[in-house]
Amino acid sequence: MSEPQGSDSTQRLPVMEKATERATEMAGEGGALGQSASAADYEPLGTVDDEDGGQGRFWSARRVPAGILAVLLLVGAGTFLYDVAAVRAHRPAMRWRRSLARQLAERPLDDTWVLAGAGVAAALGIWLIVLAATPGLRDVLPMRRTHADIRAGLHRSAAAMALRDRAMEVAGVQSVRVRMGRKRADVRAVSHFRELDDVRADLDATLADGIRGLGLARPPALSVRVGRPGRKG
């Protein structure tokens, strides 16, 4: 900590200057402004689709399907490799492989089990192709990119909660249920006093401002319905 100079009681903060200099040095070395060595090790939420200026959806890493497929391939390849090595070592092949080879040689192509196996294999192949060709992460809504190196997303549940809190601030609203989609936000409100048209108008204005405040790349359309609470008993 530096000492005060003269009669001025304000102290300089050399720590901030050192932090700025360090950030500049790291930007020159790593190519990213203010990125520490530990921050560079963090895995991003998903890869960026820059076809529409970086405002597209996040791509899922699909670790679970990839892991399951890798385990199945590893087990299958390891089993066949072991059996082939056993045969090369002048030992009899496994019973299941002899039975499978016999079934494949004897059964015709129009057999029910052959068609069922082909259908299952085709369905698995189509499923893998769909996983590879679609972004996934449907619950993450892309936000507007204000910096070229930063991309953010907002979960639907968080966006719905923010809109619900804004709607509860409107006078006359007793309860609110918000369903947030990728293209539309459905709001169902219950009003216990005031005219329904007045409550709906206030909700339209408040929620429209709330959607703009979310900073989404594609603001969803707003659908508001207001009703009276049901009778008890």
SVG drawing of the C-alpha trace seen along z (x, -y; Angstrom):
<svg xmlns="http://www.w3.org/2000/svg" viewBox="-68 -19 72 95">
<polyline fill="none" stroke="black" stroke-width="0.4" points="0.0,0.0 1.5,-3.4 1.7,-6.3 -0.5,-9.4 1.3,-12.2 1.0,-15.8 -2.2,-16.8 -4.4,-14.7 -5.8,-11.7 -6.7,-9.7 -4.4,-6.7 -3.3,-5.3 -4.0,-1.7 -1.0,-0.2 -2.7,3.2 -5.2,2.1 -2.3,0.9 -0.5,4.2 -3.7,6.1 -4.1,4.0 -0.5,4.6 -0.8,8.3 -4.0,8.5 -2.3,6.7 0.7,9.1 -1.6,12.1 -3.5,10.8 -0.3,10.5 0.8,14.0 -2.4,16.0 -4.4,13.9 -7.4,13.3 -7.7,10.2 -7.8,10.8 -7.9,14.6 -6.0,16.4 -4.3,19.7 -7.0,21.4 -9.8,19.8 -8.3,21.2 -8.7,24.7 -12.5,24.4 -14.6,26.2 -17.2,24.1 -20.9,24.9 -20.9,25.8 -19.4,25.0 -20.4,21.8 -22.5,21.9 -21.4,18.7 -23.7,19.2 -25.9,16.4 -23.3,14.1 -22.8,16.2 -26.4,16.0 -27.3,19.6 -28.0,22.3 -25.4,23.9 -24.3,27.4 -24.4,30.2 -21.3,32.3 -23.5,35.4 -21.2,37.1 -23.8,39.7 -24.6,41.2 -21.0,41.0 -19.9,42.8 -22.5,45.5 -21.5,46.1 -17.8,46.2 -18.4,48.7 -20.5,50.9 -18.0,50.8 -15.1,51.5 -16.9,54.5 -17.9,55.9 -14.5,55.4 -12.7,56.8 -14.9,59.9 -14.4,60.6 -10.7,60.0 -10.4,62.4 -12.3,65.1 -10.2,64.6 -7.0,64.8 -8.3,68.0 -9.0,69.6 -5.5,68.6 -4.1,70.3 -5.8,73.6 -8.6,73.3 -12.3,73.8 -14.3,70.7 -16.9,69.5 -20.3,71.2 -22.2,68.0 -20.0,67.1 -20.5,70.5 -24.2,70.3 -24.4,66.8 -22.4,67.8 -24.7,70.7 -27.9,68.6 -26.6,66.0 -25.8,68.7 -29.0,70.6 -31.7,68.0 -33.1,66.3 -33.2,62.5 -36.9,62.4 -36.8,64.1 -38.6,62.2 -35.6,62.1 -33.3,60.9 -35.8,58.1 -36.1,57.2 -32.4,57.0 -32.0,54.9 -34.7,52.5 -33.1,52.1 -29.7,51.4 -31.3,48.9 -33.1,47.1 -29.9,46.8 -28.1,45.5 -30.8,42.9 -30.7,41.9 -26.9,41.3 -27.2,39.3 -29.9,37.1 -27.7,36.6 -24.8,35.6 -26.8,33.2 -28.9,31.3 -27.6,28.8 -29.3,30.1 -29.3,28.0 -32.9,26.9 -33.2,25.5 -30.5,22.9 -31.6,19.7 -28.8,17.8 -28.3,14.2 -27.2,11.2 -23.5,11.2 -22.0,7.8 -18.4,8.9 -16.8,11.0 -15.1,13.4 -18.0,13.8 -21.1,15.8 -23.8,16.3 -27.0,18.4 -30.0,18.3 -31.8,21.4 -35.6,21.4 -36.4,21.9 -34.4,18.9 -36.1,16.8 -39.5,18.0 -38.7,17.2 -37.6,13.7 -40.8,13.0 -42.9,14.5 -41.3,12.1 -42.0,9.2 -45.6,10.2 -46.1,10.5 -45.3,6.8 -48.4,5.8 -51.3,4.7 -54.1,7.2 -52.1,10.3 -52.6,13.1 -50.6,15.9 -48.7,16.4 -47.6,19.4 -45.0,18.9 -44.1,21.4 -41.0,20.4 -40.4,21.8 -37.8,21.1 -40.2,19.0 -43.0,18.1 -43.6,17.2 -47.0,18.3 -48.2,16.4 -51.3,17.5 -52.2,15.0 -54.9,15.0 -56.3,11.6 -58.4,11.2 -59.2,7.5 -59.1,4.8 -60.6,5.1 -59.1,8.0 -58.4,5.8 -56.4,3.3 -54.4,6.2 -53.8,7.7 -52.6,4.3 -50.2,3.8 -48.9,7.4 -48.3,6.9 -46.3,3.7 -44.4,5.1 -43.6,8.5 -42.6,6.9 -40.1,4.8 -39.0,7.9 -38.3,9.9 -36.2,7.0 -34.3,7.0 -33.4,10.7 -31.1,9.8 -32.0,12.8 -30.8,13.0 -34.3,14.0 -36.9,12.5 -39.9,14.9 -43.4,13.8 -45.6,13.0 -48.9,14.7 -50.8,13.4 -54.1,14.7 -55.7,13.4 -58.6,15.0 -60.4,14.9 -59.6,17.4 -61.9,20.4 -64.6,20.8 -63.6,22.8 -65.8,25.7"/>
</svg>
